[in-house]
């Protein structure tokens, strides 16, 4: 589904999210069928190919309710507990206005200016200059910022980083990312650390090209920010100087 503007981009992300969820069930059925096929070959190594295919199909039909239930159960678990999984990997902790007044006020002002609900605010203890958004709905949305970024950037720069993360939430990029991780559930433990603790222009956690050995830095264009054009113009201008960090 092609995206030509903000609303088509949001619709495209929702459509892709539904495809990914459907793909989870298909993936599990394929894995069950492959496992049944291998088991049939091991049990009876002298049969024909047609026999193996037919026997594996029968096994898949028998296992179909259990495979469907397992996929549905994982989706329910991931829906309610994905943020806890992410926090366990990254070490992100909820912060209040009293604990981080500077950061909290910057995020709150951005949300008020664009009419967006205030997401949860988290800080993770890391010297990396990074921030990322997570969540599947308005009750779950959260923005996590590293302590290193808070020390290195001024208010205008942090405001632009937060605006970038709010754009991911508004566009539905966050939901698509979380669902993609749900699809990769067998590799969750191994991939979560790189998926949420690295630095990337798309906030996917994959190190940017300049951070990998032997790769030149490519020019990055500023990301669109959900802010008013007048009151917050300085933060927009300052975005290009540090877009490589978020």
trRosetta pair geometry for C-beta under 8 A, 3 or more apart (Angstrom, degrees):
i j d omega theta_ij theta_ji phi_ij phi_ji
1 8 7.9 -153 151 179 100 89
1 11 7.1 -109 148 117 142 90
1 12 4.5 -170 101 -121 109 82
1 15 4.8 53 5 76 154 154
1 16 7.2 -133 36 -47 111 85
2 8 7.3 -4 110 156 62 130
2 12 7.2 -94 109 -97 13 135
3 8 4.6 164 -141 117 62 93
3 9 4.0 81 -171 -90 137 61
3 11 7.7 166 -106 60 93 80
3 12 4.2 -87 -66 -4 109 152
4 8 5.1 27 38 58 70 153
5 8 5.2 82 50 22 72 102
5 9 6.6 -125 100 -12 32 94
6 9 5.7 -61 -151 33 24 113
6 10 6.6 22 154 -17 63 104
6 171 7.1 -109 -153 -106 74 87
7 10 5.6 -47 -148 34 36 112
7 11 6.4 35 153 -15 65 105
8 11 5.5 -51 -143 41 36 112
8 12 6.0 44 153 -26 66 104
9 12 5.6 -51 -146 34 29 114
9 13 6.6 30 154 -19 62 103
9 171 5.5 -35 122 -155 118 104
9 172 7.6 171 129 42 76 106
10 13 5.9 -55 -152 34 31 110
10 14 6.6 30 151 -17 64 105
10 170 7.7 -68 -91 145 118 63
10 171 5.8 -132 -82 -157 76 47
10 172 4.9 117 -141 -4 67 125
11 14 5.7 -54 -150 36 34 111
11 15 6.3 35 153 -19 66 106
12 15 5.7 -55 -148 37 31 112
12 16 6.3 28 155 -16 66 107
13 16 5.8 -55 -144 39 31 109
13 17 6.3 38 154 -25 64 104
13 171 6.5 112 -18 145 153 75
13 172 3.5 152 95 106 143 121
13 173 6.3 -99 -118 -73 146 42
13 175 6.7 105 150 67 115 104
13 176 4.8 -99 -159 -47 96 127
14 17 5.6 -52 -149 31 31 115
14 18 6.7 30 154 -17 63 102
14 172 6.0 -70 -50 -158 73 159
14 175 7.7 18 -94 93 60 142
15 18 5.9 -55 -154 34 32 109
15 19 6.6 32 149 -18 64 105
16 19 5.4 -52 -148 37 37 114
16 20 6.3 40 153 -22 67 103
16 176 5.8 27 92 -126 116 118
17 20 5.7 -53 -150 33 32 112
17 21 6.6 32 152 -18 64 103
17 172 7.4 -103 -30 171 132 115
17 175 5.6 -15 -97 130 148 106
17 176 5.3 -112 -72 -96 92 66
17 179 4.9 112 -144 25 86 165
18 21 5.7 -51 -149 35 34 111
18 22 6.5 32 153 -14 65 105
19 22 5.7 -57 -149 41 32 109
19 23 6.1 38 150 -26 65 108
20 23 5.2 -52 -146 34 33 118
20 24 6.9 47 151 -32 62 91
20 176 7.5 127 -2 -150 149 68
20 179 4.9 112 93 135 138 115
20 180 6.0 -82 -145 -84 154 59
20 182 7.8 104 138 67 116 100
20 183 5.3 -96 -179 -51 99 137
21 24 5.7 -38 -159 14 36 115
21 25 7.7 31 148 -10 59 96
21 75 6.9 62 -143 -118 101 135
21 179 6.3 -63 -58 -161 84 124
21 182 7.8 6 -99 94 72 133
21 183 7.9 -120 -84 -73 33 99
22 25 6.1 -53 -165 33 42 108
22 26 6.5 38 144 -15 70 108
23 26 5.3 -55 -145 41 40 113
23 27 5.9 47 154 -26 71 103
23 183 6.1 13 93 -129 109 131
24 27 5.7 -52 -147 33 28 113
24 28 6.6 26 155 -17 62 105
24 71 5.5 145 131 -157 103 114
24 74 7.7 -146 174 83 137 124
24 75 7.0 132 97 -70 161 108
24 182 6.8 -36 -87 123 142 95
24 183 5.1 -127 -81 -113 91 75
24 185 8.0 56 -138 -1 116 117
25 28 5.9 -56 -150 36 32 109
25 29 6.4 31 153 -18 65 106
25 67 7.9 106 -155 135 70 98
25 68 6.7 25 -139 -117 109 71
25 71 5.0 118 -96 143 68 169
26 29 5.7 -56 -149 37 32 111
26 30 6.3 33 153 -20 66 106
27 30 5.8 -56 -150 36 30 111
27 31 6.4 29 153 -18 65 106
27 183 7.0 110 4 -165 155 90
28 31 5.6 -53 -146 37 33 111
28 32 6.3 34 154 -19 66 104
28 67 5.0 160 138 -177 114 104
28 68 7.9 157 95 -77 137 36
28 70 6.8 177 -157 84 148 110
28 71 4.9 -132 1 -69 159 117
29 32 5.7 -53 -146 36 31 111
29 33 6.3 31 154 -18 64 107
29 60 6.7 64 -165 -159 83 117
29 64 7.4 23 -116 -118 101 76
29 67 6.0 115 -85 136 60 150
30 33 5.7 -55 -147 38 30 111
30 34 6.2 30 154 -19 65 107
31 34 5.7 -53 -144 38 30 111
31 35 6.2 31 155 -18 64 106
32 35 5.8 -56 -148 38 29 111
32 36 6.3 29 154 -18 64 107
32 59 7.7 -159 156 123 92 95
32 60 5.7 119 114 -119 109 80
32 63 5.2 -164 -172 105 136 139
32 67 5.0 -64 -45 -89 152 142
33 36 5.7 -55 -147 38 30 110
33 37 6.3 33 153 -23 64 106
33 56 5.6 78 -165 158 71 112
33 57 7.5 19 -132 -89 105 48
33 59 7.8 141 -119 82 49 99
33 60 4.8 6 -89 -83 83 130
34 37 5.6 -52 -147 33 31 114
34 38 6.5 30 155 -17 64 104
35 38 5.8 -54 -148 37 32 109
35 39 6.3 32 153 -19 65 107
36 39 5.6 -54 -146 37 32 113
36 40 6.3 34 155 -21 65 104
36 55 7.4 -161 156 122 103 77
36 56 4.2 134 109 -141 106 76
36 59 3.6 170 -144 90 138 142
36 60 5.9 -129 18 -52 157 74
36 63 7.2 -155 -63 8 128 141
37 40 5.9 -54 -150 34 29 110
37 41 6.6 28 153 -17 63 106
37 52 5.9 66 -151 164 79 103
37 53 7.4 12 -115 -97 108 46
37 56 4.0 6 -75 -96 71 149
38 41 5.8 -57 -152 36 33 111
38 42 6.4 30 153 -18 67 107
39 42 5.8 -57 -147 38 32 110
39 43 6.1 27 157 -17 67 109
39 59 7.5 147 65 -131 127 171
40 43 5.8 -56 -141 39 30 108
40 44 6.4 -33 177 40 66 95
40 47 7.6 -62 158 53 100 141
40 51 7.8 -166 164 126 129 83
40 52 5.0 150 108 -138 129 74
40 55 4.5 134 -122 99 146 132
40 56 5.6 -109 0 -60 141 82
40 59 7.3 -145 -51 -17 113 142
41 44 7.4 -87 -136 67 18 57
41 45 6.2 52 175 -103 63 65
41 52 5.9 28 -69 -124 81 132
42 45 7.1 3 -136 -64 18 93
44 47 4.8 43 127 -16 115 116
44 51 7.6 -74 103 126 133 132
47 51 4.0 -97 167 81 123 144
47 52 6.1 146 97 -49 117 79
47 55 7.9 46 116 -10 164 140
48 51 4.8 104 57 2 75 101
48 52 7.3 -137 100 -4 44 85
49 52 5.7 -54 -152 34 36 111
49 53 6.4 32 154 -17 68 107
50 53 5.8 -56 -147 38 32 110
50 54 6.2 27 157 -15 66 110
51 54 5.9 -60 -146 40 28 107
51 55 6.0 25 158 -17 66 111
52 55 5.9 -58 -143 39 26 108
52 56 6.1 25 159 -17 64 109
53 56 5.9 -55 -144 38 27 109
53 57 6.4 31 154 -22 61 106
54 57 5.6 -53 -150 33 31 114
54 58 6.6 32 152 -19 64 102
55 58 5.7 -52 -152 34 34 111
55 59 6.5 34 150 -18 65 105
56 59 5.5 -53 -148 37 35 113
56 60 6.4 40 151 -24 66 102
57 60 5.6 -50 -149 32 33 114
57 61 6.6 35 152 -20 64 101
58 61 5.8 -51 -152 32 34 112
58 62 6.6 32 151 -16 64 105
59 62 5.7 -56 -152 38 34 111
59 63 6.1 17 156 -6 69 113
60 63 5.9 -66 -140 48 30 100
60 64 6.3 59 153 -60 64 87
61 64 5.6 -22 -151 -16 30 121
63 66 5.3 -67 -164 50 64 111
63 67 5.4 64 139 -27 91 106
64 67 5.9 -58 -141 38 27 109
64 68 6.2 25 162 -17 64 109
65 68 5.8 -58 -146 39 29 110
65 69 6.2 29 156 -18 65 109
66 69 5.7 -54 -145 38 30 112
66 70 6.3 33 155 -22 64 105
67 70 5.8 -53 -147 34 30 112
67 71 6.5 28 155 -17 64 105
68 71 5.9 -56 -150 36 31 109
68 72 6.3 27 155 -15 66 109
69 72 5.8 -57 -144 40 31 109
69 73 6.1 33 156 -22 66 108
70 73 5.7 -54 -145 36 29 112
70 74 6.5 29 156 -19 63 104
71 74 5.9 -55 -150 34 30 109
71 75 6.6 31 152 -20 64 105
72 75 5.7 -53 -150 34 33 113
72 76 6.5 33 153 -18 65 104
73 76 5.8 -54 -151 36 33 111
73 77 6.3 31 153 -17 67 106
74 77 5.6 -54 -145 39 33 111
74 78 6.0 30 157 -16 68 109
74 182 7.2 141 138 -170 101 93
74 185 5.8 -1 -178 -116 138 173
75 78 5.9 -57 -142 41 28 108
75 79 6.1 35 155 -29 63 107
75 182 6.6 65 -112 179 64 138
76 79 5.7 -51 -146 29 28 115
76 80 6.7 5 164 -1 62 108
77 80 6.6 -74 -152 45 26 94
77 81 5.7 -35 175 33 66 119
78 81 6.8 -82 -120 59 20 77
78 82 4.9 43 -177 -66 68 102
78 85 7.9 -32 -129 4 68 146
78 178 7.9 154 160 163 108 95
78 182 4.5 110 152 -115 165 109
78 185 7.1 -99 -71 -95 135 119
79 82 6.9 2 -102 -13 8 109
79 136 6.4 -70 -143 42 73 164
81 84 4.8 -47 -166 38 76 118
81 85 6.2 82 135 -26 83 95
82 85 5.5 -53 -153 34 38 115
82 86 6.4 37 152 -19 69 104
82 134 7.3 -155 121 175 106 119
82 136 7.3 88 42 -26 140 115
82 178 5.8 79 151 -162 159 115
82 181 7.4 116 -149 89 123 126
82 182 7.2 -60 -94 -73 131 98
83 86 5.6 -52 -147 37 35 112
83 87 6.2 34 154 -18 67 106
83 134 6.0 141 -107 119 83 130
83 135 6.8 23 -76 -86 117 67
83 140 6.1 -156 -40 -166 134 99
83 142 6.3 97 -134 8 126 140
84 87 5.8 -53 -143 39 30 110
84 88 6.3 36 154 -25 63 105
85 88 5.7 -55 -151 31 29 113
85 89 6.7 22 154 -14 63 106
85 188 7.0 -39 179 171 143 127
85 192 6.7 -115 149 -122 100 154
86 89 5.9 -61 -155 37 32 107
86 90 6.0 0 162 6 71 115
86 92 7.1 -5 124 27 90 128
86 134 5.6 -160 65 -118 176 167
86 192 6.8 -149 -109 -165 56 116
86 196 5.5 169 -151 -113 97 171
87 90 6.2 -67 -129 54 28 91
87 91 7.2 75 -179 -106 59 2
87 92 4.7 -98 -122 60 77 89
87 93 7.4 103 -156 -75 114 42
87 122 7.2 -115 -106 -150 103 153
89 192 4.3 -124 -91 127 166 120
89 193 5.5 -141 -174 -79 113 61
89 196 6.1 96 96 58 126 129
89 197 7.1 -129 136 -36 99 117
90 124 4.9 -62 151 -112 100 151
90 126 7.9 -66 -171 -29 84 135
90 144 6.7 51 124 162 154 161
90 193 8.0 160 -74 -124 62 54
90 196 5.2 -87 -62 119 123 118
90 197 5.4 179 -112 -78 87 97
91 124 5.1 108 84 -147 83 95
91 125 6.0 -62 123 35 133 87
91 126 7.7 135 63 -42 122 98
92 122 4.0 44 174 155 113 133
92 123 6.8 153 -147 74 72 20
92 124 4.3 -53 -85 -68 67 99
92 142 7.8 117 139 142 147 135
92 144 4.5 -56 -120 -128 142 131
93 122 6.1 153 70 -154 26 86
93 123 6.2 -30 60 62 80 72
93 124 7.3 135 8 -89 69 51
94 120 6.1 -60 -119 -177 100 113
94 121 7.1 91 -153 76 62 56
94 122 5.7 -50 -88 -97 41 79
95 99 4.5 -126 -161 86 90 128
95 100 4.5 35 149 6 140 121
95 103 7.2 36 97 78 143 130
95 104 7.1 -133 114 -64 101 107
95 121 5.4 -66 61 108 90 99
95 122 6.6 139 4 -123 88 27
95 123 5.1 39 -30 0 136 109
96 99 5.0 93 50 10 72 100
96 100 7.4 141 71 29 35 76
96 104 7.0 9 153 -86 33 151
97 100 7.4 -88 -136 69 22 57
97 101 5.6 50 177 -105 69 66
97 104 4.3 -155 -105 113 63 161
97 105 7.3 81 -138 -53 97 74
97 108 8.0 11 -96 -32 111 142
98 101 7.0 14 -119 -61 17 91
100 103 4.2 -22 154 43 119 113
100 104 5.3 128 95 -26 83 94
100 121 7.0 -135 70 131 133 134
100 123 6.4 149 -60 -41 151 138
100 150 7.9 -87 -142 -123 120 148
101 104 5.8 -60 -135 42 26 110
101 105 5.9 25 167 -20 65 111
102 105 6.3 -62 -149 35 20 106
102 106 6.7 18 156 -17 59 109
102 150 7.9 117 88 -155 124 106
102 155 7.0 -112 -173 -102 105 98
103 106 5.9 -58 -151 35 31 111
103 107 6.5 23 157 -12 66 108
103 121 6.6 148 127 -177 110 138
103 123 7.4 100 79 -74 171 115
103 145 6.4 -150 -148 49 138 153
103 150 6.5 -48 -69 -113 125 117
103 158 6.9 -97 -112 166 76 142
104 107 6.1 -61 -151 40 29 106
104 108 6.1 27 155 -19 66 112
104 121 5.9 -162 -101 41 75 170
105 108 5.6 -55 -141 39 30 112
105 109 6.2 34 159 -22 65 105
106 109 6.0 -54 -149 33 26 110
106 110 6.7 25 154 -16 60 106
106 155 6.4 -162 -90 -160 129 85
106 158 5.8 29 144 110 171 109
106 159 5.0 -125 -165 -90 115 81
106 162 5.9 141 127 13 107 158
107 110 5.8 -56 -153 35 33 111
107 111 6.4 31 153 -18 67 107
107 118 7.1 96 130 -147 102 88
107 119 7.6 -92 175 53 129 84
107 121 5.8 168 43 -91 165 125
107 143 6.5 -177 -126 60 137 145
107 162 5.1 -131 -95 -162 77 145
108 111 5.7 -56 -148 37 33 110
108 112 6.3 31 155 -19 67 107
108 118 6.0 1 -111 -113 73 123
109 112 5.8 -55 -146 37 30 110
109 113 6.2 30 157 -21 65 108
109 159 7.8 -34 75 -129 119 115
110 113 5.9 -57 -146 35 29 110
110 114 6.5 -2 164 7 64 111
110 116 7.6 -19 125 46 78 123
110 159 6.6 166 -62 -160 118 84
110 162 5.7 180 3 116 161 116
110 163 5.6 -146 -139 -84 139 79
110 166 5.9 -164 138 -20 129 160
110 226 7.3 92 179 86 98 92
110 227 6.5 -60 -134 -92 86 97
111 114 6.5 -77 -148 51 26 90
111 115 7.9 -101 167 77 57 6
111 116 4.5 -104 -144 74 74 89
111 117 6.8 -55 -164 109 125 15
111 118 4.9 128 111 -87 175 66
111 119 7.7 -171 -88 4 133 71
111 166 7.1 -156 -82 -120 71 140
112 115 7.6 30 -170 -71 28 35
113 227 6.0 24 113 -139 140 65
113 228 5.6 -107 -178 -15 119 102
113 231 7.1 -141 -127 71 136 136
113 232 7.1 74 167 -24 171 135
114 166 7.1 128 52 147 153 141
114 170 7.8 -70 148 -78 141 145
114 226 4.5 42 -109 147 156 112
114 227 6.8 -73 -57 -89 110 38
116 166 6.2 129 80 -164 171 119
116 169 7.5 98 -166 97 139 127
116 170 6.7 -81 -104 -78 132 107
116 226 7.2 68 -31 120 136 150
117 138 5.0 62 49 -162 155 113
117 141 7.3 120 89 46 107 135
119 133 7.2 3 146 -141 173 102
119 135 6.9 -142 -141 -6 119 157
119 141 3.8 -87 -117 117 112 101
119 142 5.4 -180 163 -98 108 23
119 143 5.2 101 91 -12 131 91
119 166 7.7 -166 2 -103 126 80
119 169 6.6 -129 -57 -100 142 163
120 141 6.9 163 17 98 78 54
120 142 3.9 -28 68 -107 102 90
120 143 7.4 175 84 24 53 60
121 142 7.3 -170 -68 -158 16 76
121 143 5.9 -16 -113 65 61 90
121 145 7.7 -13 -168 8 86 106
122 142 5.6 34 -8 172 117 119
122 143 7.0 178 30 89 78 41
122 144 4.1 -28 80 -103 109 81
122 145 7.3 157 87 20 56 62
123 144 7.1 168 -86 -157 18 68
123 145 5.7 -28 -108 70 69 80
123 146 7.4 104 -162 -137 67 14
123 147 6.1 73 175 -67 108 77
123 150 7.3 -2 -133 -30 120 141
124 144 5.7 36 -16 177 108 115
124 145 7.6 180 23 85 76 31
124 146 5.4 -41 71 -106 89 64
124 147 7.1 -120 92 -14 42 82
124 197 7.8 -117 131 -116 157 89
125 146 7.7 63 -174 -156 6 73
125 147 5.3 9 -124 -2 49 133
126 130 7.1 -22 97 42 133 113
126 146 4.3 -67 68 -143 97 118
126 147 6.4 141 44 32 43 84
126 148 5.8 -67 110 -2 61 113
126 197 6.9 -176 -100 -158 163 97
127 146 7.4 -32 63 158 4 127
127 147 7.4 -36 -82 80 40 89
127 148 3.9 101 -164 -82 33 132
128 146 5.3 -107 75 -139 75 175
128 148 5.5 140 53 48 24 146
128 149 7.7 -10 110 -41 54 90
128 197 7.2 112 38 171 157 74
128 198 7.6 -117 -168 -145 158 29
128 199 6.1 -153 180 -50 115 108
129 146 6.8 -149 -120 63 19 130
129 148 5.6 -102 -70 116 55 108
129 149 4.7 111 -145 -89 61 81
129 152 5.7 -56 -99 52 114 151
129 153 7.5 111 -145 -35 112 109
129 199 6.7 39 76 -104 70 136
129 242 7.6 -100 159 -168 138 112
129 245 4.1 -56 124 -149 113 126
130 145 7.9 171 98 -150 52 45
130 146 4.9 63 55 -11 78 129
130 148 7.7 42 17 65 74 111
130 149 6.3 -135 36 -47 32 127
130 197 7.3 105 93 -171 162 39
130 198 7.1 169 -111 124 152 24
130 199 4.9 -125 -89 -91 107 81
130 245 6.6 -136 -81 170 45 81
130 246 7.0 136 -144 -108 47 52
131 143 6.7 11 179 180 107 91
131 144 6.5 176 -153 91 61 54
131 145 4.6 -9 -108 -106 103 69
131 146 6.8 -124 -70 3 60 77
131 149 6.0 -85 -46 55 96 176
131 161 5.1 103 26 162 147 118
131 162 7.2 -84 163 -80 161 53
131 164 7.7 112 83 74 122 110
131 165 5.6 -87 131 -55 113 134
131 203 7.4 -46 94 -117 61 114
131 245 8.0 54 10 129 87 94
131 246 5.4 -19 49 -122 94 102
132 143 7.7 -179 94 -150 32 56
132 144 5.6 -8 60 57 75 98
132 165 6.8 155 -162 -118 16 116
132 196 6.0 -147 71 -150 161 72
132 203 4.8 147 -118 -169 84 106
132 205 7.1 6 -86 -64 153 87
133 141 6.8 -10 -174 -164 104 88
133 142 7.0 164 -154 85 59 46
133 143 5.1 -25 -100 -100 81 71
133 144 7.6 174 -89 17 30 72
133 165 4.2 144 -45 -173 111 97
133 166 7.4 152 -82 -69 148 29
133 168 4.9 162 44 82 134 124
133 169 5.2 -109 169 -55 153 94
133 174 4.9 -74 112 -93 105 130
133 203 6.9 25 22 158 77 155
134 140 7.7 -80 122 144 79 94
134 141 7.4 161 88 -147 46 43
134 142 5.2 -12 60 58 90 94
134 144 7.0 23 2 -6 108 112
134 174 6.2 169 -130 -164 19 114
134 177 8.0 -101 -115 90 64 119
134 178 6.4 103 -157 -78 78 117
134 196 7.6 11 -70 -124 125 124
135 140 3.8 162 -145 112 94 86
135 141 3.6 -154 70 -92 165 40
135 142 5.5 138 -47 9 114 70
135 169 7.1 18 61 -122 118 104
135 174 5.8 17 56 142 72 137
135 175 7.6 -44 103 -75 58 69
135 178 7.1 -134 66 -43 14 153
136 140 5.4 16 38 66 69 146
136 174 7.8 -145 -82 120 36 96
136 175 5.3 88 -132 -118 60 87
136 178 5.7 -114 -71 83 89 152
136 179 7.7 99 -111 -53 109 87
137 140 5.3 74 52 21 67 103
137 141 7.3 -112 98 -34 28 85
138 141 6.0 -28 -137 -1 32 116
141 169 5.4 59 -143 -135 133 131
141 174 7.1 78 -123 105 89 163
143 162 6.5 63 169 -137 157 81
143 165 4.9 103 -127 127 113 147
143 166 7.4 -28 -77 -62 138 69
143 169 7.9 -72 -68 -41 98 132
144 196 7.9 36 63 179 147 106
145 149 5.5 -111 -176 70 91 129
145 150 6.2 93 136 -52 121 96
145 158 7.6 39 -143 -150 148 103
145 161 7.4 97 -116 118 110 131
145 162 7.7 -32 -73 -81 128 88
146 149 4.7 99 63 1 86 100
146 150 7.3 -148 99 -4 50 84
147 150 5.6 -52 -152 34 40 115
147 151 6.5 36 152 -18 68 105
148 151 5.9 -59 -151 37 33 108
148 152 6.1 18 159 -14 68 116
149 152 6.0 -65 -139 41 30 104
149 153 5.8 -5 177 6 70 118
149 158 7.1 123 145 -107 99 91
149 161 6.9 -162 178 149 136 176
149 245 6.9 140 -112 156 108 135
150 153 7.2 -67 -125 45 16 88
150 158 7.0 48 -113 -105 56 136
153 157 3.8 -126 -167 95 112 125
153 158 4.9 143 106 -54 124 80
153 161 7.0 67 115 -11 176 134
153 242 6.6 94 -106 -164 119 175
154 157 5.3 90 53 15 67 104
154 158 7.1 -134 99 -4 31 93
155 158 5.9 -58 -144 40 30 108
155 159 6.1 35 156 -24 65 107
156 159 5.6 -54 -149 33 29 115
156 160 6.7 28 154 -18 62 104
156 234 5.4 -70 -134 122 138 104
156 235 4.6 -152 -164 -95 80 74
156 238 4.9 79 130 32 117 159
157 160 5.8 -53 -151 33 33 110
157 161 6.6 34 151 -18 65 103
157 235 7.6 -168 -69 -139 23 79
157 238 5.5 -103 -81 137 71 128
157 239 7.9 151 -130 -94 61 43
157 241 7.4 -74 -109 78 113 108
157 242 5.4 48 -154 29 117 150
158 161 5.5 -52 -149 36 36 113
158 162 6.3 36 153 -17 67 105
159 162 5.8 -55 -148 38 31 111
159 163 6.3 34 151 -21 64 106
159 232 7.1 -137 143 -151 135 117
159 235 4.6 -71 92 -126 118 145
160 163 5.4 -50 -146 36 33 115
160 164 6.5 42 151 -25 63 100
160 225 6.2 -80 -144 -89 70 151
160 235 4.6 -177 -61 173 91 93
160 236 6.9 157 -110 -86 112 30
160 238 5.9 -156 -23 84 149 92
160 239 4.2 -159 -174 -89 143 88
160 242 7.5 121 83 64 128 107
161 164 5.6 -50 -154 29 33 116
161 165 6.8 28 151 -14 64 102
161 242 7.3 -50 -65 109 104 119
161 245 7.2 -44 -104 92 123 109
161 246 4.9 174 -137 -70 90 144
162 165 5.7 -54 -152 37 36 109
162 166 6.3 37 150 -19 67 105
163 166 5.6 -52 -145 37 34 113
163 167 6.5 42 151 -26 63 101
163 225 3.7 32 140 -154 131 110
163 226 6.0 -165 -162 44 89 66
163 227 5.5 -35 -127 -39 140 115
163 232 7.8 142 -76 153 150 147
163 235 7.0 112 -3 135 144 131
164 167 5.6 -51 -156 27 32 116
164 168 7.1 35 147 -19 61 98
164 203 7.8 159 135 -46 109 129
164 223 4.9 69 -123 85 104 140
164 225 6.3 -53 -65 -98 57 89
164 239 7.5 139 -58 -142 114 121
164 243 7.7 154 -92 -128 150 81
164 246 5.2 97 91 119 153 149
165 168 5.5 -46 -156 29 40 114
165 169 6.8 40 147 -17 66 100
165 203 7.0 124 -104 -101 78 159
165 246 7.2 -106 -52 -171 86 130
166 169 5.4 -50 -152 35 40 113
166 170 6.2 37 151 -18 70 106
166 225 7.9 61 62 -157 104 71
166 226 5.5 -101 110 40 115 123
167 170 5.7 -53 -141 39 33 109
167 171 5.9 24 161 -13 67 112
167 173 8.0 27 119 16 70 128
167 223 6.6 178 62 149 157 113
167 224 6.1 147 -133 91 150 78
167 225 6.2 -105 -48 -120 128 39
167 226 5.5 170 -81 -19 78 98
168 171 6.1 -61 -139 43 25 104
168 173 4.2 -80 -154 64 77 120
168 174 5.1 95 139 -47 98 89
168 203 6.2 -51 -79 50 158 151
169 173 7.8 -62 -49 48 20 82
169 174 5.2 5 -97 -2 56 138
170 226 5.9 96 -3 -57 159 150
172 175 5.1 -43 -164 36 72 114
172 176 6.2 74 140 -22 82 100
173 176 5.7 -60 -153 39 35 113
173 177 6.2 35 153 -22 69 107
173 202 7.9 -136 -175 -175 139 89
173 203 7.8 92 127 62 131 119
174 177 5.8 -56 -149 35 31 111
174 178 6.4 26 157 -16 66 106
175 178 5.9 -57 -146 38 30 107
175 179 6.2 26 158 -15 66 109
176 179 6.0 -59 -146 40 27 108
176 180 6.3 33 154 -24 63 107
177 180 5.6 -54 -150 33 30 114
177 181 6.7 29 152 -18 63 102
177 203 7.9 -61 -83 104 165 94
177 204 6.6 -153 -128 -112 123 78
178 181 5.7 -54 -155 34 34 111
178 182 6.6 40 145 -23 65 101
179 182 5.2 -46 -150 30 39 117
179 183 6.7 44 150 -22 65 97
180 183 5.6 -47 -154 29 35 114
180 184 6.7 18 151 -3 64 106
181 184 5.7 -64 -149 49 36 101
181 185 7.7 85 146 -72 59 57
181 188 6.8 81 172 -116 92 86
181 191 7.4 -166 -134 102 90 121
181 192 7.4 73 -156 -97 129 79
181 195 6.3 118 -100 160 120 164
182 185 5.9 3 -173 -58 42 100
184 187 5.0 -48 168 53 97 102
184 188 6.7 142 111 -69 78 62
184 191 6.2 -21 131 45 135 158
185 188 5.2 -9 -151 -40 45 115
187 190 5.1 -63 -170 52 77 109
187 191 4.8 56 133 -15 100 119
188 191 6.4 -77 -136 47 19 94
188 192 5.7 30 173 -43 65 109
189 192 6.5 -38 -133 10 19 112
190 193 7.8 -69 174 21 29 100
191 194 6.0 -69 -161 49 53 100
191 195 5.3 49 147 -29 84 118
192 195 5.4 -64 -138 40 30 112
192 196 6.0 -13 177 12 69 114
193 196 7.2 -84 -143 47 16 82
193 197 5.5 -32 -175 22 59 128
194 197 6.9 -67 -104 49 18 87
194 198 5.6 16 -163 -24 59 124
194 205 5.5 125 143 137 50 115
194 206 6.9 41 158 -94 101 56
195 198 7.7 3 -76 18 4 103
195 204 6.7 -61 -151 168 69 66
195 205 4.2 121 -178 53 22 153
195 206 7.9 0 -110 -49 48 70
196 205 5.1 -42 -44 -86 18 140
197 205 6.3 51 35 -144 39 111
198 205 4.2 97 41 -178 95 61
198 206 6.0 63 89 -85 147 5
198 207 5.1 -98 -174 -61 129 66
199 205 7.9 30 -15 -140 13 34
199 207 6.2 42 58 -122 75 59
199 208 6.1 -48 110 -10 92 98
199 211 6.5 124 66 -41 110 160
199 244 7.8 43 154 146 123 67
199 245 6.1 -63 -153 -155 125 47
199 246 7.7 -66 -154 -85 84 15
200 203 5.9 -157 76 -51 95 11
200 204 4.9 -57 89 46 159 73
200 205 5.9 -31 0 20 127 12
200 206 4.9 67 -89 57 137 63
200 207 6.8 -114 -74 -98 82 8
200 208 5.8 161 -118 -62 48 73
201 208 6.1 84 -23 -103 87 112
201 220 5.6 -157 -110 -135 137 134
201 223 7.8 170 -177 -58 86 118
201 243 6.7 38 -129 148 93 90
201 244 6.8 -44 -80 -126 91 42
201 246 7.4 52 -133 86 38 54
202 206 7.9 12 54 40 103 100
203 246 6.2 -12 -74 163 96 72
207 211 4.0 -115 179 89 111 127
207 212 5.7 133 104 -55 121 85
208 211 5.0 91 58 5 73 105
208 212 7.7 -145 98 -9 40 87
208 217 7.7 37 133 -125 118 80
208 244 6.2 -45 -28 -166 177 86
209 212 6.0 -61 -156 31 37 107
209 215 4.2 -125 177 148 81 131
209 216 7.1 0 133 75 117 42
209 217 6.7 152 89 -112 95 39
209 218 5.9 44 54 2 142 102
210 215 6.4 -126 -85 102 25 94
210 216 7.0 -19 -98 154 76 28
210 217 3.5 25 -88 -90 125 88
210 218 7.5 -144 -46 13 96 59
210 244 7.1 -12 38 -160 138 132
211 215 8.0 -12 52 66 37 120
212 215 4.5 38 75 16 97 132
217 244 7.6 -7 -154 -123 119 143
220 240 7.8 172 90 -149 83 69
220 243 5.0 -154 114 99 127 118
220 244 5.6 160 17 -77 148 75
221 240 7.9 -48 -166 -115 34 97
221 243 7.6 -74 98 112 27 166
222 236 7.4 81 166 -176 150 70
222 239 4.5 88 -142 101 112 118
222 240 4.6 -66 -67 -74 106 80
222 243 5.6 -154 -114 -62 52 147
223 239 6.7 -122 42 170 72 136
223 243 6.0 155 -6 -137 92 119
223 246 7.6 -92 13 86 146 117
225 232 7.7 -113 114 121 132 130
225 235 7.3 -116 115 116 170 107
225 236 6.0 -147 38 -101 131 85
225 239 6.7 -156 -36 -76 131 152
227 231 7.6 -123 168 73 99 88
227 232 4.1 -73 163 73 134 146
227 235 6.9 -17 93 75 177 125
227 236 6.9 -153 66 -60 130 103
228 231 4.8 43 78 30 125 99
228 232 5.7 111 59 16 73 99
229 232 7.8 -85 -128 55 6 76
229 233 6.4 38 170 -76 51 95
229 236 8.0 -8 -136 -17 55 158
230 233 6.3 -26 -149 -29 20 111
232 235 4.9 -33 178 33 89 117
232 236 6.5 99 123 -25 81 94
233 236 5.5 -55 -152 33 41 114
233 237 6.5 37 155 -18 71 103
234 237 5.7 -57 -150 37 35 109
234 238 6.2 27 156 -16 68 110
235 238 5.7 -59 -144 40 33 108
235 239 6.9 56 152 -49 62 90
236 239 5.8 -34 -160 -5 34 118
237 240 7.4 -49 178 15 40 101
238 241 5.7 -51 -171 27 61 116
238 242 7.4 5 151 16 82 103
239 242 7.1 -96 -162 53 36 75
239 243 5.6 52 158 -64 80 99
240 243 5.9 -26 -128 -9 32 118
242 245 5.0 -21 173 13 88 119
242 246 7.5 63 130 -8 86 96
243 246 6.6 -71 -154 41 46 93
